[in-house]
Amino acid sequence: MPRRVYTTLNERVEAFRRTDVYPVVTSEFCAGRNPVDVAASLLAGGVRILQIREKSMPDRPFLDLLRQVRELTWDCGAQLIVDDRVDAALIAQADGVHLGQEDIPLPDARRFAPELMIGVSTHNADEIRRAQDEGCSYLNIGPIFPTQTKQLTSTFLGLEQLRALIPLVRVPFSVMGGIKFEHLAEIKAAGAGCVAAVTAFTQAPDPGTEAAKWHAVLA
């Protein structure tokens, strides 16, 4: 397949709008496997966006990981998102960076990366409004259910609260947090079409096959 590279913010956001399965790859949760191999399996399963999240990996191995995954995503026309690190996203020629509530403020990130997608993790109505007012490219709402992969001060939202928050969203969005395959139908019925997850994919025996199953439900 020929390379397909998204070079502008608009191109990247439009590609995100078509996304339904959004795996987040963290080496800690790859069941002892190389995260590059897990990423390759997910892409072979049809995934068209990947986020790399490494909270404690030193800079050089982190950049090496990003560059390897970037090559894979280029080869199949997928997007690469880097968690937290605007500098690493730019160096690795990623498509975007995803920011938490305690990370670099979105307006500051935008000054350095005008053509990158900037996503923001949100947990309530106020955070959704602020992220959009500051110009986020997309946002994530969560955690929907209890999760062990991320330490959050907020409690999980549940489907009822998710349904109440979705009407506030004016940009593309994903949902995340404790979501398993058996939740997908009710998540989709609640109004969310893009689902992000970590261990549901990275700890699956065959990550690509698992991702394809999710796509079949969400598409």
N, C-alpha and C positions, 0 to 999 in steps of 0.2 A: 504494500500500500504506500503511495507517495506521502511524503511529509506534508503536514498541514500545520501552519504556524499562525496562531492568533497574535496580531501585533498591536491592536488598538484596544482601548477599554471597551468601546462599543461591541467589537467583535467578541471579546471575551464574555461580556455580560449576555449577549444573545446566545452564545454557546451554553452558558450556565442555565439559561431559561429552558433548554432542552434536556437538562440533566434530571435523572430520577434516582440514581444510585450513587452515593457519595462516600466511598470508603476513606477512612483515616488510618494511615499506616504508622504504627509506632513499634520500634524494634522490641520493646519490652513485652508486647502482647502478640508477638508473631510465633508463639509456640516453639521457640528455639530456631526458627528458620531465618534465613537471610531476608531482610525486608525488601531487597531488590527482587528476590525471587517471588515474594508474596505480591509485590506490585506488578510483576510481569504476569502472574497468573490472573490477577484481577483485570488487567487490560485485555488479556486474551479472552476473558469472559464477557467483554463488551463494555467495561467501565470507561467512561469518557471524562472523568475528573477524579483526581487523587489528591489527598492532602497528606503531607509528611509532617508528623509531629514528633519532635525529639527535644524533650525539655532539658536533658543533661548531657547530651553528646557534645564533645569538644568540637570547635569550629571546623578544623580540617577534615575529620571524618564525616562531619555533617554535610559539608559542601561536596565531598566526594559522593556521598549517598544521593544528594539532590541532583548532581550532574548525571549519575547513572540512571536515575529514574526519569530525569528530563529527556534523555535520549530515547527511552522507551516510550514516553508519552508523545514525543515528536513523531515517532515512527508510526503511531496509530491515530494521530490527530486528537489526542486527549489533552486536557488541561492539567497543569501542576500547580497546586496551592501549597505554600509554605506556612506553617504555623508560627506566629509571633514575629519572626525575624524579617524585617523589611530589607535589611542589607543582604542577607543570604538569598532572599527571593530575587533581588536584582542581579546579584552575581551569577546565580544559576539560571538566569533568564526564565524564571517561572512566570506563570500567568497571573498569580495573585498571592496575597498574604492574608492570613486569617488572624484577627486580633481578639483577645479576651478583654474583659473589663479592666484588668490591671496592666495591660500592655501599653505600648506607645499610643498616645491619642491619635485618633483617626486623622484629624486635620494635619498633624505633623507628618504622619505617614504619607498622606496624599502629596505634600510638598516634594517629597523625595521620589515618589512613584506615581506620576500623573496618569500613566497608561496601564497600571496594574489594577486588577480587581482587588478591592479591599472589603473583606467580609468581617462581620462582627458577631461575637457570641452574645446573645441576649436572653434574659431570664424573666423579664416582666415588661409591662406596658411602658414604663418610663424609659427603660433601656432601648426598647424598640424605637420609640419616638426620637430619642437622642441620636441613635445611630443613623437614622434616616435624615434628621436635621443636619447632621454633620457630613452627609453625602456618601454613606456606605454604598457599595456596589451590590451587595447582597447581605443577608443576615441569617443567622441560625437561631432557632428558638429551642430552648431546652433547659434542663433535662425533662423529657416527657415522662419517663419512668425512672425508678432508682437505677443508678449506675455505679460501678466500682472503678471505672477507668479514669475518672477525673474528680478531683476534690472541689466541691462547690459549696458556697455558703448557703445557697438557696435550696429549698426543698424541691422535689420533683413536681411538675405542673399537672400532669394528668390530662386526659383528653378533653374534659370539660373546659379547663382553663385554656388549652390550646385553641379550641373553637372560639373562645372569647377574644384571643389575641390576634388571630389571623386577619380579621377585618381591619386592623390597624396597619397592616403591612402593605407598603407601596412598591417594594422592590422584590426581586426574586429571593426566595428563602428556602432553607432546608430545616429539618427538625432532627433532633438527636437526643440520645440519652436512654439507655436501657432498651432500645427497640430491637425486637427479634422478628424473625420471619412471620410468626403467628400474629403479630400486631399490625402487619402491613395493610390489610383490608380496612381496618378501623381507622388507621392513620390516614389513609387515602380518603375515606369517607368523611373524615373531619375537615378535609380541605388542603391537606399537605401532599404535594406530589413529588418532593425530593427528600430522601431520607439518608442521613449520614449515620455511620456507625463505625466502631473500631473492632471489637472482639468478634462480633457476629461474622465478620469477614476474615480478619487476620488469624483467628484461631480455628477457622473451618478447615476440615481435611483438604478440601480443594477450594481455595478462595474464589477462583474464577467461576466455578460451577455454582457456588452459593450466590455470587453477584448476579449471575444470569437468572437464577430463580427469583430474586428480588425484582429484577427488571421486568420479568414476565408479569408480575402482579401490579407493578407501579406504572408501566407504560400505558 
